[in-house]
Amino acid sequence: MGPIPDMMRAVVAEGSGGPEVLRIIERPVPRPGEGEILVRIEAAGVNRPDVLQRQGGYAPPPGASDVLGLEFSGEVVATGPNVHRFRVDAPVMALVSGGGYAEYAIVHESNALPIPAGLSMEEAGAVPETFFTVWTNVFERGRLRRGETLLVHGGTSGIGTTAIQLARAFGATVIATAGTADKCDACTDLGADVAVNYREADFVAAVKEATDGRGADVILDMVGGDYIPRNHEVAAQDGRIVQIAFLQGSKVEVDFRRLMLKRLTHTGSTLRPRSVAEKAGIARALEEKVWPLLAQGRCKPVMDSTFDFDDVAKAHARMDGGEHIGKIVLRL
Amino acid sequence: MGPIPDMMRAVVAEGSGGPEVLRIIERPVPRPGEGEILVRIEAAGVNRPDVLQRQGGYAPPPGASDVLGLEFSGEVVATGPNVHRFRVDAPVMALVSGGGYAEYAIVHESNALPIPAGLSMEEAGAVPETFFTVWTNVFERGRLRRGETLLVHGGTSGIGTTAIQLARAFGATVIATAGTADKCDACTDLGADVAVNYREADFVAAVKEATDGRGADVILDMVGGDYIPRNHEVAAQDGRIVQIAFLQGSKVEVDFRRLMLKRLTHTGSTLRPRSVAEKAGIARALEEKVWPLLAQGRCKPVMDSTFDFDDVAKAHARMDGGEHIGKIVLRL
């Protein structure tokens, strides 16, 4: 490792559109401020919000970098004032609100985490976004408890594969939906008790059957559209529905009488605009509850494919195609 | 007080329709079973669900009496096996899933409560339904905290007047909506910081103005219809909307993107079908947290009018008319 250069390569979207709008440009290497660390990135995860941002549908929150990328792994190469936990050379993974598709990035040390034993740098770069998202939505917001049933849509997405493993590890029954027989097999291989091919079966009927008519206690949904009233229908009494995206639209007619009579809780959240302090709270909970599971190999990021940094457009095309199972990662 | 008779007078709806379908009939006096007390009723509260039941829109839950009435006050006149708390002659108020419009009723002793000092029997008969409803929905389900803002629709209803007082007593800012200037005055007299006449002002704009654009942290809604998207609009970041009825319909188109981006929680509940054990849990919380406030006069049921038992049809006509402010009670 040589000295820290002044300039680095980074990916932005020039205009909006398909993977062809992605450009690798030169940017100054950022300097760590109060409480921040500078990381030389080794792997950067590709996530659905990156695709939405590229398509022009998801502007970075105020103050965030316009460089794509919400998570990475790498080594600390410099620290700002009042950094207490991580030193130069420490391997870390981190969640950021932008700037991950680059050779270097800064992050507040509270939003970085050590890399558990047994995880490669590529795997570590694929962890933060989905693990933070699943923890805060399924376990904190959705309050999933041992013995309950989780229904997770998009079971083979990065979010889905993480939700299946964590829910199983914490003693829940897991039902996943996916769009092909192969994807359904991937879900059950990861620990899902039931996988429903939504192209061939009505997930409402399938979940009711699998739960003796009770329904699902927690539903993690990124589909929206007509899934919203169907989620209300398939939720158990006192069920919680957590909305994290709307791949099929967010505007829909619902009869809220069912929500009242079944005492449902419909909520949702997005991770990116949350404050450093809020993300630090999620990081602490993950390190306490989930990092031991990663270290023991009881859960791990499901890796779909790795692309060279120069092939970032190919990585996005892979996600656009929807054939992937698990995480897509850029290698630097 | 003489011996307990075999038969009693009680009110049922013969068919469904206006107040004229109410009939005072003869019924056997019920006998207290395991853990139950028999109460000679002195006052019975009239509630909106009684009107809905009379209109044919709200059948009693399985196992509940077809005699109208969800709350009453009176004196214990007999006890079943394994009753530990209340003895014959004890004055009590109670929440029931039916049977309140009658000379006698049975209730599990865990769903009865002592009458705080300073409350008349008529006032006591007007307490349970609204206090149980407000406690479980605003404080338990909605998690209203000191310093937060509650928006309560229907501020002069039994529920509304109770919610205004309790929210103020627990340190929240309260904004109420009501349909006339007099009703708005009644809301502020009870402690509401702001009252919005919904016929003259848009409550969304009024609440935003009153909260410097923040919105309401908890919204208690019994209106539904187009109030649902407007509640989503006026809710603060991390706001909770609790739905307890739908006076204007429950089917509506909503853009759930706002729910996700603001991390709202939309939930709701009904009290009547809940188990004796669940109602007992609410009763314990009320006795601990709210009964001292009633005893100190820091809150009390707002009494609209009292009708003789024989005038039950007039009492319902008063509620149908919508002119009332606070509770309507039958006196036995």
HADDOCK unambig.tbl for C-alpha pairs under 7 A between the chains (distance, minus, plus):
assign (segid A and resid 243 and name CA) (segid B and resid 260 and name CA) 6.23 0.50 0.50
assign (segid A and resid 244 and name CA) (segid B and resid 260 and name CA) 6.73 0.50 0.50
assign (segid A and resid 250 and name CA) (segid B and resid 255 and name CA) 5.33 0.50 0.50
assign (segid A and resid 250 and name CA) (segid B and resid 256 and name CA) 5.15 0.50 0.50
assign (segid A and resid 250 and name CA) (segid B and resid 257 and name CA) 5.57 0.50 0.50
assign (segid A and resid 251 and name CA) (segid B and resid 253 and name CA) 6.71 0.50 0.50
assign (segid A and resid 251 and name CA) (segid B and resid 254 and name CA) 5.56 0.50 0.50
assign (segid A and resid 251 and name CA) (segid B and resid 255 and name CA) 4.12 0.50 0.50
assign (segid A and resid 251 and name CA) (segid B and resid 256 and name CA) 6.20 0.50 0.50
assign (segid A and resid 252 and name CA) (segid B and resid 253 and name CA) 5.22 0.50 0.50
assign (segid A and resid 252 and name CA) (segid B and resid 254 and name CA) 5.72 0.50 0.50
assign (segid A and resid 252 and name CA) (segid B and resid 255 and name CA) 6.55 0.50 0.50
assign (segid A and resid 253 and name CA) (segid B and resid 251 and name CA) 6.70 0.50 0.50
assign (segid A and resid 253 and name CA) (segid B and resid 252 and name CA) 5.21 0.50 0.50
assign (segid A and resid 253 and name CA) (segid B and resid 253 and name CA) 3.83 0.50 0.50
assign (segid A and resid 253 and name CA) (segid B and resid 254 and name CA) 6.21 0.50 0.50
assign (segid A and resid 254 and name CA) (segid B and resid 251 and name CA) 5.57 0.50 0.50
assign (segid A and resid 254 and name CA) (segid B and resid 252 and name CA) 5.72 0.50 0.50
assign (segid A and resid 254 and name CA) (segid B and resid 253 and name CA) 6.20 0.50 0.50
assign (segid A and resid 255 and name CA) (segid B and resid 250 and name CA) 5.34 0.50 0.50
assign (segid A and resid 255 and name CA) (segid B and resid 251 and name CA) 4.11 0.50 0.50
assign (segid A and resid 255 and name CA) (segid B and resid 252 and name CA) 6.54 0.50 0.50
assign (segid A and resid 256 and name CA) (segid B and resid 250 and name CA) 5.14 0.50 0.50
assign (segid A and resid 256 and name CA) (segid B and resid 251 and name CA) 6.20 0.50 0.50
assign (segid A and resid 257 and name CA) (segid B and resid 250 and name CA) 5.56 0.50 0.50
assign (segid A and resid 259 and name CA) (segid B and resid 267 and name CA) 6.56 0.50 0.50
assign (segid A and resid 259 and name CA) (segid B and resid 268 and name CA) 6.49 0.50 0.50
assign (segid A and resid 260 and name CA) (segid B and resid 243 and name CA) 6.23 0.50 0.50
assign (segid A and resid 260 and name CA) (segid B and resid 244 and name CA) 6.73 0.50 0.50
assign (segid A and resid 260 and name CA) (segid B and resid 267 and name CA) 6.57 0.50 0.50
assign (segid A and resid 260 and name CA) (segid B and resid 268 and name CA) 4.31 0.50 0.50
assign (segid A and resid 260 and name CA) (segid B and resid 269 and name CA) 4.69 0.50 0.50
assign (segid A and resid 260 and name CA) (segid B and resid 270 and name CA) 6.74 0.50 0.50
assign (segid A and resid 261 and name CA) (segid B and resid 269 and name CA) 5.91 0.50 0.50
assign (segid A and resid 261 and name CA) (segid B and resid 270 and name CA) 6.30 0.50 0.50
assign (segid A and resid 263 and name CA) (segid B and resid 267 and name CA) 6.33 0.50 0.50
assign (segid A and resid 263 and name CA) (segid B and resid 268 and name CA) 5.28 0.50 0.50
assign (segid A and resid 263 and name CA) (segid B and resid 269 and name CA) 4.81 0.50 0.50
assign (segid A and resid 264 and name CA) (segid B and resid 267 and name CA) 5.59 0.50 0.50
assign (segid A and resid 264 and name CA) (segid B and resid 268 and name CA) 6.79 0.50 0.50
assign (segid A and resid 265 and name CA) (segid B and resid 265 and name CA) 6.39 0.50 0.50
assign (segid A and resid 265 and name CA) (segid B and resid 266 and name CA) 5.74 0.50 0.50
assign (segid A and resid 265 and name CA) (segid B and resid 267 and name CA) 4.51 0.50 0.50
assign (segid A and resid 266 and name CA) (segid B and resid 265 and name CA) 5.73 0.50 0.50
assign (segid A and resid 266 and name CA) (segid B and resid 266 and name CA) 5.20 0.50 0.50
assign (segid A and resid 266 and name CA) (segid B and resid 267 and name CA) 6.34 0.50 0.50
assign (segid A and resid 267 and name CA) (segid B and resid 259 and name CA) 6.56 0.50 0.50
assign (segid A and resid 267 and name CA) (segid B and resid 260 and name CA) 6.58 0.50 0.50
assign (segid A and resid 267 and name CA) (segid B and resid 263 and name CA) 6.34 0.50 0.50
assign (segid A and resid 267 and name CA) (segid B and resid 264 and name CA) 5.59 0.50 0.50
assign (segid A and resid 267 and name CA) (segid B and resid 265 and name CA) 4.50 0.50 0.50
assign (segid A and resid 267 and name CA) (segid B and resid 266 and name CA) 6.34 0.50 0.50
assign (segid A and resid 268 and name CA) (segid B and resid 259 and name CA) 6.49 0.50 0.50
assign (segid A and resid 268 and name CA) (segid B and resid 260 and name CA) 4.33 0.50 0.50
assign (segid A and resid 268 and name CA) (segid B and resid 263 and name CA) 5.28 0.50 0.50
assign (segid A and resid 268 and name CA) (segid B and resid 264 and name CA) 6.79 0.50 0.50
assign (segid A and resid 269 and name CA) (segid B and resid 260 and name CA) 4.69 0.50 0.50
assign (segid A and resid 269 and name CA) (segid B and resid 261 and name CA) 5.91 0.50 0.50
assign (segid A and resid 269 and name CA) (segid B and resid 263 and name CA) 4.79 0.50 0.50
assign (segid A and resid 270 and name CA) (segid B and resid 260 and name CA) 6.73 0.50 0.50
assign (segid A and resid 270 and name CA) (segid B and resid 261 and name CA) 6.29 0.50 0.50
